Amino acid sequence: MAIVQNPITGRTKKKFGTAGLLGDGTGDWNTIPTDSDFNLAGGVWTYEQWLRAASLSADIGLYSQAVSTRTGDYIWMYVDTDGAVNLK
């Protein structure tokens, strides 16, 4: 897993384990290299994440996966400004 921008691991705000990933809301994320284990095309799968947002002033991305050679081939899960979880 690679961490992009400047999120940190914090021990005071966590749900499970010893630490949580904390971002400041300005372009922080983590990425996992492409692997066949993460091919979610077809079948049944479960995704779980805990999010503590300071604000819902903009959409907050939770998960995305794309085929880089085709711009329309992707999945995106996000929380919108009304607090609803969306899958696109």
Residue frames as qw, qx, qy, qz and C-alpha x, y, z in Angstrom:
[[0.000, 0.891, 0.454, 0.000, 0.00, 0.00, 0.00],
 [0.416, 0.178, -0.002, 0.892, 1.26, 3.48, -0.82],
 [0.108, -0.783, -0.449, 0.417, 0.18, 6.67, 0.94],
 [0.378, 0.492, 0.313, 0.719, -0.25, 9.75, -1.28],
 [0.113, -0.809, -0.029, -0.577, 0.06, 13.39, -0.16],
 [0.138, 0.417, -0.626, 0.644, 0.32, 13.68, 3.62],
 [0.763, -0.478, -0.196, -0.389, -2.12, 11.53, 5.59],
 [0.029, 0.493, -0.762, 0.419, -0.80, 10.29, 8.91],
 [0.610, -0.296, -0.735, -0.027, -1.58, 7.38, 11.18],
 [0.248, -0.516, 0.307, -0.760, -3.16, 8.53, 14.41],
 [0.304, -0.074, -0.911, 0.267, -3.70, 6.60, 17.60],
 [0.175, 0.172, 0.517, -0.820, -6.42, 8.81, 19.14],
 [0.646, 0.352, 0.071, -0.674, -9.03, 8.51, 16.35],
 [0.191, 0.232, -0.915, -0.269, -9.30, 4.87, 15.32],
 [0.798, -0.121, -0.110, -0.581, -12.02, 2.24, 15.08],
 [0.991, -0.134, 0.008, 0.022, -10.02, -0.99, 15.23],
 [0.804, 0.272, -0.169, 0.502, -6.39, -1.92, 15.79],
 [0.562, -0.437, -0.195, 0.674, -3.72, 0.45, 17.01],
 [0.095, -0.408, 0.127, 0.899, -4.11, 3.40, 14.60],
 [0.505, 0.691, 0.509, -0.091, -6.26, 4.98, 11.91],
 [0.459, 0.216, 0.341, 0.791, -5.41, 6.81, 8.67],
 [0.023, -0.802, -0.348, 0.484, -6.03, 10.53, 9.12],
 [0.425, 0.373, 0.375, 0.735, -6.27, 12.93, 6.19],
 [0.072, -0.387, -0.239, 0.888, -6.72, 16.69, 6.22],
 [0.444, 0.677, 0.524, -0.263, -9.23, 16.66, 3.35],
 [0.277, 0.839, -0.229, -0.409, -6.95, 18.15, 0.70],
 [0.659, 0.567, -0.457, -0.187, -6.03, 15.28, -1.59],
 [0.246, -0.455, 0.835, -0.187, -4.89, 12.58, 0.83],
 [0.921, 0.084, -0.067, -0.375, -5.43, 8.93, -0.07],
 [0.457, -0.415, 0.777, 0.122, -3.85, 5.52, -0.10],
 [0.710, 0.448, -0.341, -0.423, -3.45, 3.22, -3.07],
 [0.743, -0.216, 0.634, 0.008, -2.97, -0.50, -3.51],
 [0.053, 0.409, -0.713, -0.567, -1.17, -1.87, -6.59],
 [0.768, 0.189, -0.267, -0.550, -3.19, -3.78, -9.19],
 [0.136, -0.237, 0.955, -0.113, -3.62, -7.43, -8.27],
 [0.427, -0.166, -0.756, -0.468, -6.03, -10.15, -9.39],
 [0.237, -0.329, -0.805, 0.434, -7.18, -10.45, -5.75],
 [0.093, 0.458, 0.305, -0.830, -8.86, -7.06, -6.15],
 [0.157, -0.072, -0.654, -0.736, -10.73, -7.81, -9.38],
 [0.309, 0.250, 0.635, -0.663, -14.31, -6.99, -8.34],
 [0.441, 0.186, -0.463, -0.746, -15.86, -7.61, -11.76],
 [0.718, -0.125, -0.573, -0.375, -18.87, -9.85, -11.27],
 [0.552, -0.137, -0.752, 0.333, -19.64, -12.05, -8.31],
 [0.474, -0.821, -0.261, -0.181, -20.54, -11.00, -4.80],
 [0.542, 0.201, -0.389, 0.718, -18.21, -8.94, -2.66],
 [0.414, -0.835, -0.349, 0.102, -18.26, -6.93, 0.56],
 [0.386, 0.465, -0.181, 0.776, -16.58, -3.60, 1.24],
 [0.503, -0.766, -0.381, 0.122, -16.35, -2.11, 4.71],
 [0.407, 0.322, -0.172, 0.837, -14.91, 1.20, 5.85],
 [0.296, -0.763, -0.456, 0.350, -15.38, 3.58, 8.74],
 [0.315, 0.484, 0.136, 0.805, -15.38, 7.30, 7.96],
 [0.271, -0.733, -0.408, 0.471, -15.41, 10.23, 10.32],
 [0.361, 0.537, 0.278, 0.710, -15.88, 13.36, 8.23],
 [0.205, -0.335, -0.322, 0.861, -15.41, 16.81, 9.70],
 [0.335, 0.481, 0.023, -0.810, -17.60, 18.27, 6.94],
 [0.551, 0.356, 0.735, 0.176, -19.82, 17.17, 4.05],
 [0.177, 0.757, -0.027, -0.628, -19.22, 20.29, 1.97],
 [0.435, 0.530, -0.582, -0.437, -18.02, 18.16, -0.98],
 [0.962, 0.047, -0.198, -0.182, -18.31, 14.54, -2.12],
 [0.357, -0.643, 0.674, -0.071, -15.93, 12.22, -0.22],
 [0.717, 0.327, -0.576, -0.217, -14.52, 9.28, -2.15],
 [0.771, -0.425, 0.416, -0.228, -14.47, 5.96, -0.31],
 [0.659, -0.125, 0.694, 0.262, -13.31, 3.53, -2.98],
 [0.592, 0.680, -0.139, -0.410, -12.54, 3.54, -6.67],
 [0.622, -0.170, 0.691, 0.327, -11.16, 1.04, -9.14],
 [0.526, 0.737, -0.063, -0.420, -10.50, 1.67, -12.83],
 [0.813, 0.173, 0.375, 0.410, -9.01, 0.13, -15.93],
 [0.209, -0.656, 0.129, 0.713, -6.56, 2.85, -16.91],
 [0.201, -0.055, 0.667, 0.715, -6.81, 2.14, -20.65],
 [0.116, -0.531, -0.692, -0.476, -10.60, 2.67, -20.76],
 [0.033, -0.203, 0.287, -0.936, -11.95, 5.86, -19.21],
 [0.628, -0.257, -0.134, -0.722, -15.54, 4.57, -18.85],
 [0.812, -0.122, -0.571, -0.005, -14.60, 1.32, -17.10],
 [0.154, 0.309, -0.595, 0.726, -14.55, 2.13, -13.40],
 [0.503, -0.623, -0.598, -0.046, -16.38, 1.83, -10.08],
 [0.132, 0.368, -0.313, 0.866, -16.62, 4.69, -7.59],
 [0.469, -0.626, -0.620, 0.063, -18.15, 4.67, -4.12],
 [0.208, 0.269, -0.204, 0.918, -18.59, 7.99, -2.37],
 [0.132, -0.632, -0.631, 0.431, -20.52, 9.94, 0.28],
 [0.182, 0.619, 0.331, 0.689, -22.36, 12.97, -1.12],
 [0.040, 0.304, -0.278, 0.910, -23.03, 16.28, 0.61],
 [0.668, -0.380, -0.110, -0.631, -26.34, 14.92, 1.99],
 [0.419, -0.438, 0.737, -0.298, -24.51, 12.05, 3.71],
 [0.923, 0.204, 0.176, -0.274, -25.82, 9.36, 1.32],
 [0.447, -0.374, 0.732, 0.352, -23.47, 6.62, 0.11],
 [0.679, 0.606, -0.047, -0.411, -23.49, 6.31, -3.69],
 [0.637, -0.156, 0.668, 0.351, -22.12, 3.73, -6.10],
 [0.474, 0.750, -0.103, -0.450, -21.36, 4.87, -9.63]]
